[in-house]
Amino acid sequence: MPVRFYIDADLLGLAKLLVTVRSDVTYPGDPGGTGPDGHERAPCPSSPGAKDPMWIPAVAAQGWITITRDRHRSTVLPSAKRSSTMGRASCAWMLATS
């Protein structure tokens, strides 16, 4: 089962619990492993201290839905600017919790 959900660093406790019951969840710093259903999960390409311009495009490129506690982000974050860190325009789907 491929990863579908990325839990932001502000919810690491929740993320570490979710990977024990779901194989389609990852989080910054996730070393990967075997999910509860026996499916392998690759290590997460993002680290817990990564700044938004680094991890958002990486997560968006994977097509993952981000779950975050940061209410200051919009549900959809388009990036129209091209930069050396982002490489190309991307769009990330985010769900903010309160």
FENRAPE-V655433 format. One record per pair of residues at least 6 apart in sequence whose C-alpha atoms are under 8 Angstrom apart, sorted by sequence separation. I is the first residue (numbers start at 1). J is the second residue. D is the distance in whole Angstrom. If there is no record, write none. Layout:
I,J,D  I,J,D
This chain:
19,25,6  26,32,8  34,40,4  35,41,7  59,65,8  82,88,5  18,25,7  19,26,7  33,40,6  34,41,6  59,66,8  81,88,8  82,89,6  7,15,6  32,40,7  33,41,5  81,89,7  32,41,5  33,42,7  46,55,6  80,89,5  15,25,8  32,42,5  33,43,8  79,89,5  80,90,8  15,26,7  16,27,8  23,34,8  31,42,7  32,43,4  78,89,7  79,90,5  15,27,6  23,35,5  31,43,5  32,44,7  46,58,8  78,90,6  79,91,6  22,35,6  23,36,7  30,43,6  31,44,7  45,58,7  78,91,4  21,35,7  22,36,6  23,37,7  29,43,8  30,44,5  77,91,6  78,92,7  12,27,7  20,35,7  21,36,6  22,37,8  29,44,6  76,91,7  77,92,5  12,28,8  19,35,7  20,36,6  23,39,6  28,44,6  29,45,8  76,92,6  77,93,7  23,40,8  24,41,8  27,44,6  28,45,7  29,46,6  76,93,5  77,94,8  7,25,7  9,27,7  23,41,7  26,44,6  28,46,5  29,47,5  75,93,6  76,94,6  5,24,6  6,25,6  7,26,6  8,27,6  9,28,6  27,46,8  28,47,5  29,48,6  75,94,5  3,23,7  4,24,5  5,25,5  6,26,5  7,27,5  8,28,7  28,48,5  74,94,7  75,95,6  2,23,8  3,24,4  4,25,6  5,26,6  6,27,5  7,28,8  73,94,8  75,96,7  1,23,7  2,24,6  3,25,5  1,24,6  3,26,7  73,96,8  71,96,6  66,92,7  68,94,7  70,96,6  71,97,7  65,92,7  66,93,6  67,94,6  68,95,6  69,96,5  70,97,7  71,98,7  64,92,8  65,93,5  66,94,5  67,95,5  68,96,5  69,97,5  57,86,6  61,90,7  63,92,8  64,93,7  65,94,6  66,95,6  67,96,6  68,97,6  69,98,6  60,90,6  65,95,8  67,97,7  54,85,6  60,91,6  53,85,7  54,86,7  60,92,5  53,86,7  57,90,6  59,92,7  60,93,7  57,91,8  57,92,7  56,92,7  1,39,6  3,41,7  1,40,8  2,41,7  9,48,6  9,49,8  6,59,7  11,68,7  6,64,6  8,66,7  10,68,7  11,69,7  4,63,7  5,64,5  6,65,6  7,66,6  8,67,6  9,68,8  10,69,6  4,64,5  5,65,5  6,66,5  7,67,5  8,68,5  10,70,8  3,64,7  4,65,6  5,66,6  6,67,6  7,68,6  8,69,8  5,67,7
